[in-house]
Amino acid sequence: MRVIEVSRFGGPEVLALVERDQPIPGRGQVVVRVEAIGVNPVDTYIRAGTYPVLPELPYVPGGNAAGTLESCGDGVTGLSAGQRVYTACSLGAYGEYCLCEASQVYHLPAEVSFVQGAAIGVPAATAWRGLFIRGAARAGENVLVHGASGSVGVAALQLGRAAGMQMYGTAGTENGLKIVEEQGAFGSLLHKGNYVDELREMVPGGFDLILEMLANVNLETDLTLLAPRGRVVIIGNRGRIEIDPRLTMGKETDIRGLALAAASSAELKQTHAALAAAMRSGVLQPVIAETLPLADAPRAHRRVLEPGINGKIILSPNL
């Protein structure tokens, strides 16, 4: 089978297309025949060697895929060959077949395509965890998604609106702004000019929750936009930032980190049960930015970090 393999940490050029044997599932494992692969920013951090926890070399990148179950190992229950599934594995998705623990594979409802399914495992799960577990969001609250046109932001807008929150979003391009508006945001703004002042005017009392996609740029600004007892959940960050801690004191606001890998098994079960319901009801509808052949993984890793990416970058083993 064809897979993308990384034999040394570095730039996108270290992503090599190679032939490897098809995996065989061990006890408690399954093999997924992959139809679509979701490319996440975290994939690029691991590949570059800058992520806090790194895999042994060589490795196959990627945690998000969607496809059909090819085979199941001993001890696997509730899953069978031929089922439509999506994965939330730690690694191994960039290939024609993916080996996963059975606990990392979830049923993909018929209402969602394989391409959309590849945008569920990390982006939608991150959005749900950011809203409801780390963010403790409640119906009626004002929620700002700071950088809302990407796959996590779009999922957050959809899930938050369905739960009765007043959702606001920002974007870096006109096309991104259009996507935010299409998701039914109460307010939307481009990252330019005096947009922070406009956010204050939109919600004079401040936001109860901010989901932050680029904390190294926006965190201090976010703290000034919060309502009393408001929360900032950091979903994305690409560097260091200096802030004034006093900004958290007067209104007793919180800065909360989020890492999907830190979720407990109970939290993951809760999250994916909620996502399954959202997919079946039509609430969760991932937006796809671009689909590329598997061999174009280096290009996908460059694209996913470019400003103005609107929706999900997908790799396909079938192109």
C-alpha positions as CSV (number, residue, x, y, z in Angstrom):
1,M,0.0,0.0,0.0
2,R,1.0,3.6,-0.4
3,V,1.7,5.7,2.6
4,I,3.3,9.0,3.5
5,E,6.3,8.4,5.7
6,V,8.5,10.7,7.8
7,S,12.0,9.4,8.4
8,R,13.5,12.7,9.8
9,F,11.9,15.8,11.3
10,G,12.0,18.9,9.1
11,G,10.1,20.8,6.5
12,P,7.3,19.6,4.2
13,E,9.9,18.0,2.0
14,V,10.5,15.2,4.5
15,L,7.0,13.8,3.7
16,A,7.8,10.9,1.3
17,L,5.4,8.7,-0.6
18,V,6.5,5.0,-0.1
19,E,5.2,1.5,-0.4
20,R,4.6,-0.5,2.7
21,D,2.8,-3.7,3.6
22,Q,-0.8,-3.5,4.5
23,P,-1.2,-3.5,8.3
24,I,-2.7,-6.5,10.1
25,P,-4.8,-5.7,13.2
26,G,-3.7,-7.0,16.6
27,R,-5.9,-7.6,19.6
28,G,-8.3,-4.6,20.1
29,Q,-7.2,-3.0,16.8
30,V,-8.9,-2.4,13.4
31,V,-7.7,-1.6,9.9
32,V,-9.6,1.1,8.0
33,R,-9.5,1.4,4.2
34,V,-9.1,5.1,3.8
35,E,-11.2,7.2,1.5
36,A,-10.2,10.7,2.8
37,I,-7.6,12.2,5.2
38,G,-7.9,15.4,7.1
39,V,-4.8,17.6,7.4
40,N,-4.4,19.4,10.7
41,P,-2.0,22.1,11.8
42,V,-0.8,19.7,14.5
43,D,0.4,17.3,11.8
44,T,2.9,20.0,10.7
45,Y,4.2,20.7,14.2
46,I,4.9,17.0,14.7
47,R,6.6,16.7,11.3
48,A,8.8,19.7,12.0
49,G,9.8,18.2,15.4
50,T,8.5,21.2,17.4
51,Y,5.6,19.4,19.1
52,P,6.0,18.7,22.8
53,V,5.5,14.9,22.3
54,L,7.2,13.4,19.2
55,P,6.8,9.9,17.7
56,E,9.7,7.5,17.0
57,L,11.1,7.7,13.5
58,P,10.0,6.7,11.0
59,Y,6.3,7.3,11.3
60,V,3.2,7.8,9.2
61,P,1.5,11.2,10.0
62,G,-2.1,12.0,10.6
63,G,-4.9,11.2,13.0
64,N,-8.0,12.0,10.9
65,A,-9.3,9.7,8.2
66,A,-12.7,8.4,7.0
67,G,-13.4,5.2,5.2
68,T,-14.6,1.6,5.6
69,L,-13.5,-1.0,8.1
70,E,-11.3,-3.5,6.3
71,S,-10.7,-5.9,9.2
72,C,-10.9,-6.2,13.0
73,G,-8.6,-7.9,15.4
74,D,-9.5,-10.3,18.3
75,G,-11.5,-8.8,21.1
76,V,-13.1,-6.0,19.0
77,T,-16.8,-5.7,19.6
78,G,-19.4,-3.3,18.2
79,L,-17.5,-2.9,14.9
80,S,-17.4,-5.1,11.8
81,A,-15.9,-5.1,8.3
82,G,-17.7,-2.9,5.8
83,Q,-18.9,-0.2,8.3
84,R,-18.4,3.5,7.4
85,V,-16.2,5.1,10.1
86,Y,-14.0,8.0,10.9
87,T,-10.9,7.9,13.0
88,A,-9.4,9.9,15.8
89,C,-6.1,8.1,16.0
90,S,-2.8,9.6,17.2
91,L,-0.9,8.7,13.9
92,G,-1.1,6.6,10.8
93,A,-3.8,8.2,8.7
94,Y,-1.7,9.3,5.7
95,G,-2.1,6.1,3.6
96,E,-4.4,3.8,1.8
97,Y,-5.0,1.8,5.0
98,C,-4.8,3.0,8.6
99,L,-4.2,0.8,11.7
100,C,-6.1,2.1,14.8
101,E,-7.1,1.0,18.2
102,A,-10.8,0.1,18.1
103,S,-11.5,2.8,20.7
104,Q,-10.2,5.5,18.2
105,V,-12.7,4.6,15.5
106,Y,-16.3,5.9,15.4
107,H,-19.3,5.2,13.2
108,L,-19.8,7.7,10.3
109,P,-23.5,8.4,9.7
110,A,-24.7,8.0,6.1
111,E,-25.7,11.7,6.1
112,V,-22.0,12.7,6.1
113,S,-19.6,12.0,3.1
114,F,-16.2,10.4,3.6
115,V,-14.6,13.8,2.7
116,Q,-16.6,15.5,5.4
117,G,-16.0,12.6,7.8
118,A,-12.2,13.3,7.6
119,A,-12.9,16.7,9.2
120,I,-14.6,15.3,12.3
121,G,-12.1,13.4,14.4
122,V,-9.9,16.3,15.4
123,P,-11.6,19.6,14.3
124,A,-15.1,18.9,15.4
125,A,-14.0,17.1,18.5
126,T,-11.8,20.1,19.4
127,A,-14.7,22.5,18.8
128,W,-17.0,20.5,21.0
129,R,-14.5,20.1,23.7
130,G,-13.6,23.8,23.5
131,L,-17.3,24.9,23.8
132,F,-18.7,22.4,26.3
133,I,-15.9,20.9,28.3
134,R,-13.1,23.4,28.6
135,G,-15.3,26.4,27.8
136,A,-18.3,25.4,29.9
137,A,-20.5,27.3,27.5
138,R,-24.2,27.7,28.2
139,A,-27.3,28.6,26.1
140,G,-27.7,32.4,25.8
141,E,-24.0,33.2,26.2
142,N,-22.1,35.4,23.8
143,V,-19.3,33.3,22.2
144,L,-16.6,34.7,19.9
145,V,-14.6,32.3,17.7
146,H,-11.4,34.3,17.0
147,G,-10.5,32.8,13.6
148,A,-13.7,31.1,12.6
149,S,-13.3,30.2,9.0
150,G,-11.1,27.1,9.5
151,S,-12.4,23.7,10.2
152,V,-12.5,24.0,14.0
153,G,-14.1,27.4,13.8
154,V,-16.8,26.4,11.4
155,A,-17.7,23.4,13.6
156,A,-17.8,25.6,16.7
157,L,-20.2,28.0,15.0
158,Q,-22.5,25.2,14.0
159,L,-22.4,23.4,17.3
160,G,-22.8,26.6,19.4
161,R,-25.7,27.9,17.4
162,A,-27.5,24.6,17.8
163,A,-27.0,24.8,21.5
164,G,-28.6,28.2,21.8
165,M,-25.5,30.4,22.0
166,Q,-25.1,33.7,20.2
167,M,-22.1,33.0,18.1
168,Y,-19.7,35.6,16.6
169,G,-16.7,35.0,14.3
170,T,-13.7,36.7,12.7
171,A,-11.9,35.8,9.6
172,G,-8.8,36.9,7.7
173,T,-10.2,37.1,4.2
174,E,-13.4,38.1,2.4
175,N,-14.0,34.5,1.4
176,G,-13.5,33.4,5.0
177,L,-15.9,36.1,6.2
178,K,-18.5,34.8,3.8
179,I,-18.2,31.3,5.3
180,V,-18.6,32.7,8.8
181,E,-21.7,34.6,7.7
182,E,-23.1,31.4,6.0
183,Q,-22.9,29.6,9.3
184,G,-25.4,32.1,10.8
185,A,-23.0,34.0,13.0
186,F,-24.8,36.9,14.9
187,G,-21.8,39.1,13.9
188,S,-18.7,38.7,11.8
189,L,-15.6,40.9,11.1
190,L,-12.4,40.8,9.1
191,H,-9.1,41.0,11.0
192,K,-8.3,44.5,9.8
193,G,-8.4,48.1,10.9
194,N,-10.2,48.8,14.1
195,Y,-12.1,45.4,14.2
196,V,-11.4,45.0,17.9
197,D,-13.3,48.2,18.7
198,E,-16.1,47.0,16.5
199,L,-16.2,43.7,18.5
200,R,-16.6,45.8,21.7
201,E,-19.5,47.7,20.1
202,M,-21.2,44.5,18.9
203,V,-21.2,43.1,22.5
204,P,-20.8,46.0,24.9
205,G,-21.0,43.7,28.0
206,G,-18.2,41.5,26.7
207,F,-18.0,37.9,25.5
208,D,-18.7,35.1,27.9
209,L,-16.4,32.7,26.0
210,I,-13.7,33.2,23.3
211,L,-12.3,30.3,21.4
212,E,-8.8,31.5,20.3
213,M,-7.0,30.0,17.3
214,L,-3.9,32.1,17.4
215,A,-3.1,33.0,21.0
216,N,0.4,34.3,20.4
217,V,-1.2,37.2,18.4
218,N,-4.6,37.7,20.1
219,L,-4.5,36.6,23.7
220,E,-4.0,40.0,25.4
221,T,-6.7,41.5,23.2
222,D,-9.0,38.6,24.1
223,L,-8.7,39.4,27.8
224,T,-9.9,42.9,27.1
225,L,-13.0,41.6,25.3
226,L,-14.2,39.3,28.0
227,A,-17.3,39.8,30.2
228,P,-17.0,39.3,33.9
229,R,-16.1,35.7,34.7
230,G,-15.5,35.2,31.0
231,R,-13.2,32.4,29.6
232,V,-10.6,32.2,26.9
233,V,-9.9,28.7,25.6
234,I,-6.7,28.5,23.7
235,I,-7.0,26.1,20.7
236,G,-4.2,27.3,18.5
237,N,-0.8,29.0,19.2
238,R,2.4,29.4,17.2
239,G,4.8,31.3,19.6
240,R,5.3,33.2,22.8
241,I,3.4,36.2,23.9
242,E,3.8,38.7,26.8
243,I,0.6,39.7,28.6
244,D,-0.4,41.7,31.6
245,P,-1.9,39.3,34.2
246,R,-3.9,42.1,35.8
247,L,-6.2,41.9,32.8
248,T,-7.6,38.7,34.4
249,M,-8.0,40.1,37.9
250,G,-10.6,42.9,37.8
251,K,-13.2,40.7,36.0
252,E,-11.9,37.4,37.4
253,T,-11.5,35.9,34.0
254,D,-9.9,32.6,33.0
255,I,-7.4,31.5,30.4
256,R,-7.8,27.8,29.7
257,G,-5.7,25.5,27.5
258,L,-7.1,22.8,25.3
259,A,-5.4,19.6,24.0
260,L,-7.5,16.9,22.5
261,A,-4.8,14.4,23.6
262,A,-5.5,15.3,27.2
263,A,-9.2,14.2,27.1
264,S,-10.2,11.3,29.3
265,S,-11.9,8.2,27.8
266,A,-15.1,9.4,29.4
267,E,-14.8,12.8,27.8
268,L,-14.1,11.3,24.4
269,K,-17.1,9.0,24.6
270,Q,-19.3,12.0,25.5
271,T,-17.8,14.1,22.7
272,H,-18.2,11.6,19.9
273,A,-21.7,10.7,21.0
274,A,-22.6,14.4,20.7
275,L,-20.9,14.7,17.4
276,A,-22.8,11.6,16.0
277,A,-26.1,13.2,17.0
278,A,-25.0,16.5,15.4
279,M,-24.1,14.8,12.2
280,R,-27.4,12.8,12.0
281,S,-29.4,15.9,12.6
282,G,-27.6,17.9,10.0
283,V,-26.2,20.4,12.5
284,L,-22.6,19.4,11.8
285,Q,-21.7,20.0,8.2
286,P,-17.9,20.4,7.7
287,V,-16.8,22.8,5.0
288,I,-14.0,21.5,2.7
289,A,-11.5,24.0,1.4
290,E,-9.5,21.7,-1.0
291,T,-8.9,18.0,-1.8
292,L,-5.5,17.0,-2.9
293,P,-3.9,13.7,-4.0
294,L,-2.0,11.7,-1.3
295,A,1.3,12.4,-3.1
296,D,0.7,16.2,-2.5
297,A,1.1,15.9,1.3
298,P,4.0,18.4,1.2
299,R,1.8,21.0,-0.5
300,A,-1.1,20.2,1.9
301,H,1.3,20.9,4.9
302,R,2.2,24.3,3.4
303,R,-1.4,25.2,2.6
304,V,-2.8,24.3,6.0
305,L,-0.6,27.0,7.6
306,E,-1.3,29.7,5.1
307,P,-3.5,32.7,6.1
308,G,-7.1,32.6,4.8
309,I,-7.6,28.8,4.6
310,N,-11.3,28.4,4.7
311,G,-12.5,25.0,5.7
312,K,-10.6,21.7,5.7
313,I,-7.7,20.5,3.6
314,I,-8.2,16.9,2.6
315,L,-5.8,14.3,1.1
316,S,-7.3,11.5,-1.0
317,P,-5.6,8.2,-1.7
318,N,-7.9,7.8,-4.7
319,L,-6.7,10.8,-6.7
